[in-house]
Amino acid sequence: MRTTMQQLSFIDDPKPRPIVNVAMVPQRSPFRYPGGKTWLVPRIREWLSSRNTSPAEFIEPFAGGAIVSLTVAFERLAKHVTIVELDQHVAAVWHTIIHGDALWLAERIANFDLTPETVEATLGEPACTLPDLAFQTILKNRVNRGGILANGAGRIKHGENGKGLKSRWYPQTLKQRIMDIIDVRDRISFVEGDGLSVIRANAHRADAVFFIDPPYTAGGKRAGSRLYTHSELDHEELFRVISTICGDFLITYDNADELYDLARQYHFDTQLVAMKSSHHAEMTELLIGKNLAWAR
């Protein structure tokens, strides 16, 4: 059955679209986030532009690096954006940037003298304040291999062009990204909490749309558990809750049999899209929604 659904997706799109060049997408997030959705940004624009009216609320229940939500806020694709994240370390960054002392964080990044010694000393200290935890999180994200924040992640060794730890540390660029978010943060709210609960609380709203990018742990996948601190998720319950949404939604998942079964059970539409992994391998991911005619 899965093969038939895949074939239908490609029949609907006789000229497969080229893979998005992420270098052409504005980089808004201070995070280098594993599983980030920069490659999906052009599709998000298409999705929201295909609607008759601009959403009153754009909600991202599993935000992580939040590149999609930030793009929506910067490009005014919705009247307001709500970012939701459960991980307390990632949440500290969004609390600080959206509702706290973002300027302090930007200056702390810009003025930090990054060496192996200062990295270990800084990350070995207890964070006394929320902005301190936010800085430690950004630092760890930038010096760990693949940007992984979960326990057990190792440090970058050689990095790009032999730059080692500094290969992903762009202090002035990171500062500017935070300063840019300050300019639009009146359009953004941040909620630290469970994304599923936020979906339930807002499912009745016809004026809200949801971009749902859950941890990829369906079908026995282990990537999510390796990359994220909070990776446990009842995918069947997620689909059940999503089926109660009155407004629109877009889900992105890895291409797994279990997800086709769940989508079919709830009469959702599916569409495969091409993308490249962080290692430049060509892959497909699965979009799920109410009506994905705009994606074909």
VENFEN-V717739 format. One record per backbone hydrogen bond with DSSP energy under -0.5 kcal/mol. NH is the residue of the N-H (numbers start at 0). CO is the residue of the C=O. Records with the same first field share a line. If there is no record, write none. Layout:
BEGIN
NH=CO, CO
END
This chain:
BEGIN
4=0
5=1
6=2
7=3
8=4
9=5
10=6
11=7
12=8
15=13
21=19
23=20
24=21
27=25
32=30
35=32
39=36
40=36, 37
42=39
43=39
44=40
45=41
46=42
47=43
48=44
49=45
50=47
54=76
55=206
56=206
57=79
58=56, 208
59=81
60=58
62=83
65=62
69=65
70=66
71=67
72=68
73=69
74=70
75=72
76=71
77=71
78=54
80=186
81=57
82=188
83=59
84=190
90=86
91=87
92=88
93=89
94=90
95=91
96=92
97=93
98=93, 94
99=94, 95
101=99
104=100
105=101
106=102
107=103
108=104
109=105
110=106
111=107, 108
113=111
114=112
118=114
119=115
120=116
121=117
122=118
123=119
124=120, 121
127=125
132=128
133=129
134=130
135=131
136=132
137=133
138=134
139=135
140=136
141=137
142=138
143=139
144=153
146=143
147=144
148=226
149=226
152=149
155=142
161=158
162=159
163=157
165=162
166=163
167=164
168=165
169=167
170=168
173=169
174=170
175=171
176=172
177=173
178=174
179=175
180=176
181=177
182=178
183=179, 180
184=180, 181
186=183
187=184
188=80
190=82
192=84, 190
197=193
198=194
199=195
200=196
201=197, 198
202=198, 199
204=201
205=203
207=204
208=56
209=247
210=58
211=209, 249
212=210
216=214
219=216
220=217
223=215
225=221
226=222
227=223
230=228
234=232
237=233
238=234
239=235
240=236
241=237
242=238
243=240
244=241
245=202
246=204
247=207
249=209
250=287
251=211
252=285
254=283
255=253
258=255
259=255
260=256
261=257
262=258
263=259
264=260
265=261
266=263
267=262
268=288
270=286
272=284
274=282
276=280
279=276
282=274
284=272
285=252
286=270, 284
287=250
288=268
289=248
294=291
295=292
END
